[in-house]
């Protein structure tokens, strides 16, 4: 190796990952304090959506939440372990229809209240900091529409010779 270890430099994403993980942990703590065990913040969106739409296939649910099929499939597997959803064969052999269990359905009113409280908290945080998080994210999204992350990486990429 003739180059220094690039992972020795600070990871520019680490603080964002830590912040998001800490925020999720605090939301989960709200659940635990209310006696809701085994529920993670990432479960709220699909549980609430299923309560309003009725059973959906994993693909339909992923599309309705603007998430990847893989991410929703993993989330559904975790939710099934916590008795929040059921998974039944769908219209063809390749699909599964996801529906709420009684436990999942019983949590939806609280999860909707927490969802609204979390949105209010984000708005409060946006007002407290000089650069609103939601504005920064939107500006980053627009900048990446103009020139993608891939294009930017390729511009800076110096590949090893030989």
C-alpha positions in Angstrom: 0.0 0.0 0.0 1.4 3.3 -1.0 -1.6 5.4 0.1 -2.6 6.2 3.7 -5.8 4.6 5.0 -8.7 6.8 3.9 -10.8 5.4 6.7 -8.5 7.1 9.2 -10.1 10.4 8.2 -13.3 11.4 10.0 -16.4 10.0 8.3 -18.4 12.9 7.1 -21.6 10.9 7.5 -20.9 9.7 11.1 -22.4 12.7 12.9 -25.6 12.5 10.8 -25.9 8.7 11.4 -25.3 9.2 15.1 -27.9 12.0 15.3 -30.6 10.0 13.5 -29.8 6.9 15.7 -30.1 9.0 18.8 -33.4 10.6 17.7 -34.8 7.1 16.9 -33.6 5.8 20.3 -35.4 8.7 22.1 -38.6 8.0 20.1 -38.3 4.3 21.1 -37.8 5.4 24.7 -41.2 7.2 24.5 -42.7 3.9 23.4 -41.1 2.0 26.3 -42.2 4.6 28.8 -45.8 4.0 27.6 -45.4 0.2 28.0 -45.0 -0.5 24.3 -42.3 -3.0 24.0 -40.7 -4.4 20.8 -41.8 -1.5 18.6 -39.3 0.6 16.8 -39.8 4.0 15.2 -39.4 2.6 11.7 -42.5 0.5 12.3 -44.8 3.5 12.8 -45.1 4.5 9.1 -46.1 1.1 7.7 -48.4 0.4 10.7 -50.2 3.6 10.2 -50.4 3.2 6.5 -51.8 -0.4 6.8 -54.4 0.9 9.3 -55.6 3.4 6.6 -55.4 1.2 3.5 -56.0 -2.3 4.7 -53.9 -5.2 3.6 -51.2 -4.5 1.0 -48.5 -6.6 -0.7 -44.9 -5.7 0.3 -44.4 -4.0 -3.1 -47.6 -2.0 -2.7 -46.6 -0.9 0.8 -43.1 -0.1 -0.3 -44.4 2.1 -3.1 -46.9 3.8 -1.0 -44.2 4.7 1.6 -41.6 5.5 -1.0 -39.2 2.9 0.4 -37.3 0.1 -1.2 -38.9 -3.3 -1.4 -35.9 -4.7 0.5 -36.2 -2.2 3.4 -39.9 -2.9 3.8 -39.4 -6.6 3.5 -36.9 -6.5 6.4 -39.2 -4.2 8.4 -42.1 -6.5 7.9 -40.1 -9.5 9.1 -39.2 -7.6 12.3 -42.8 -6.5 12.8 -44.0 -10.0 12.3 -41.7 -11.2 15.1 -43.3 -8.6 17.4 -46.9 -9.8 16.4 -47.7 -6.5 14.8 -48.5 -7.8 11.3 -49.5 -11.0 9.5 -48.3 -12.2 6.2 -50.6 -14.3 4.0 -50.2 -15.6 0.5 -51.2 -12.9 -2.1 -53.0 -13.2 -5.4 -50.1 -15.2 -6.9 -47.4 -17.4 -5.4 -44.7 -14.6 -5.5 -46.6 -12.1 -3.3 -47.5 -11.8 0.3 -50.4 -9.6 1.7 -49.5 -7.8 4.9 -52.2 -6.9 7.4 -52.3 -5.7 11.0 -52.7 -8.0 13.9 -54.9 -7.0 16.8 -51.8 -5.8 18.6 -50.7 -3.8 15.6 -54.1 -2.2 15.2 -54.3 -1.4 18.9 -51.1 0.7 18.7 -52.1 2.8 15.7 -53.9 5.6 17.7 -50.8 6.1 19.9 -48.4 5.9 16.9 -50.5 8.5 15.0 -50.3 10.8 18.1 -46.5 10.2 18.3 -46.2 10.9 14.5 -47.9 14.2 14.9 -45.8 15.1 18.0 -42.6 14.1 16.1 -43.6 16.4 13.2 -44.2 19.2 15.7 -40.8 18.6 17.3 -39.1 18.7 13.9 -40.8 22.1 13.2 -39.7 23.3 16.6 -36.1 22.2 15.9 -36.2 23.8 12.5 -37.1 27.1 14.2 -34.3 26.8 16.7 -31.4 26.3 14.4 -30.0 28.8 11.9 -30.3 26.3 9.0 -33.6 24.4 9.1 -33.0 20.7 8.8 -35.9 20.3 6.4 -34.6 23.2 4.2 -31.1 21.8 4.1 -32.3 18.4 3.1 -34.4 19.9 0.3 -31.6 22.0 -0.9 -29.3 19.0 -0.9 -31.9 17.0 -2.9 -32.1 19.8 -5.5 -28.3 20.1 -5.8 -28.1 16.4 -6.4 -30.8 16.6 -9.0 -28.6 19.1 -10.9 -25.5 16.9 -10.5 -25.9 13.5 -9.0 -23.8 12.0 -6.2 -22.4 9.5 -8.7 -21.3 12.3 -11.0 -19.7 14.2 -8.1 -17.8 11.1 -6.9 -16.6 10.4 -10.4 -15.3 14.0 -10.6 -13.1 13.5 -7.5 -12.2 9.8 -8.1 -8.6 9.2 -8.7 -8.2 5.5 -9.5 -5.0 3.6 -8.7 -2.7 3.1 -11.6 -1.5 -0.3 -12.6 
